[in-house]
């Protein structure tokens, strides 16, 4: 299979190569440069977190209007998800992916439509995937990948979050943050240095244990170290001798700290969880240990308390409150934590709809996720009015209903009621104008329509672009009665009215899945 090319085949189309690590990326670039010395400087570039100008490379690569260098981006985790690069024509998987969700998110980098990419009036209609590492074969056997069997243990998630947080704290350069970063690294080092080497799992990873039981080894952690620690070390420490609820609270607070430093939209949800915990604890002042922390508990009940919160204060709250959450009513204290594959280290948590959050927060999370992932293959097909298969729907449900931040399908039904998932997604992001116009293009071209009839059709297109679907009854209500009080049948003769109803039904049917 040949890659997609531009300029009559003389130039390779915009390409993302997914590399396993930074050394691998460097090797790929060196091989390409040696093999194609005629390529201009910057034609191929590494994009990872050790490249000082990585963001400017991404911005240039994602330009929707013109081909700017680099033409080939060799990515290490930075372009797997969350970027919008409509001119991408080729995806090359030179890494093994075992997360079904992440694999399809990576494929989503190629699904974005783009006009004139091959030349005037030659839009993007396809993209190519070069699956060198046979990921498709793996997922054919393992339908849901390996990461959906069970989430990482809480202790492992806490370890990885502390590592991520320490790096973010050091980047701020603030004295208090640097001091806290050192304390976190001390904690991580201590956990590894105290491992019982007689344990089979420890012995199997002894090479890495001995490397990282030296305290100075933790002072300069790079992205490759993150992968090593995540794969070989983070699962080794034994759980702390404290109740599970306290460990869950630690995890939530760590993720709140990370979200705060990253200015992540998830921060608001974590804050809401903490506010709800404060409100419940404030009803337990008859317990001496809880009463002792009344000042802190009263302060965290106010969402405005977090406007100028420091990392040091968040850590103090974690330490003070962690052993008090055991006093919460058991049926109200079970947030569910799991991990998502959008980062090598950061994991996300959340609560079921009836736990520390509320329906409003849940809805914001779900709707925000859909908007942020509109280039997902299935979501893209819904917005472009393409029918989706049952398998694609299942894959989308597995990603959308993650059992954690975005809850379960039961949470969805509780918040939104019974409705097809496709219709719901269309309500959030609508139907693309191009797809909506395509539906009615032949109808418009097939006859001499009057000005009021064209206006009526354009109103339908506008409505579909905003709302994704349209019920037949709407065509007999405002704003469709603005032109004629009978709506559709007042503007069109019966035969054309039926044609329009048929076209509307087809649009709705493509969304009526789930």
Secondary structure, DSSP 4 states (H G I P E B T S, - for coil): -PPPEEGGGTEEPEEEEE-SSHHHHHHHHHHHHHH-TTSPTTSEEEESTTSTTHHHHHHHHT-SSS--S-SEEEESSSSSSS---TTEEEEEE-S---BHHHHHHHHGGG----TTSSSTT------EEEETT-HHHHHHHSTTBSTTS-PPPHHHHHHHHHHHHHHHHHHH--HHHHHHHHHHHHHHHHHHHT--TTSHHHHHTHHHHHHHTSGGGGSS--HHHHHHHHHHTTTTSPPPSS-HHHHHHHHHHHHHHHHHHHT-THHHHHHHHHHHHHHHHTT-TTSHHHHTTHHHHHHHTSGGGGTT--HHHHHHHHHHHTTTGGGS-GGG----B---SSSSS---B---TTTTS-HHHHHHHHHHHHHHTTTSHHHHHHHTT----HHHHHHHHHHH--SSTT--HHHHHHHH-S--HHHHHHHHH---HHHHHHHHHHHHHHS---HHHHHHHHHHHHHHHHHS---GGGGGSTTTTSS-TTTHHHHS-HHHHHHHHHHHHHHHHHH---
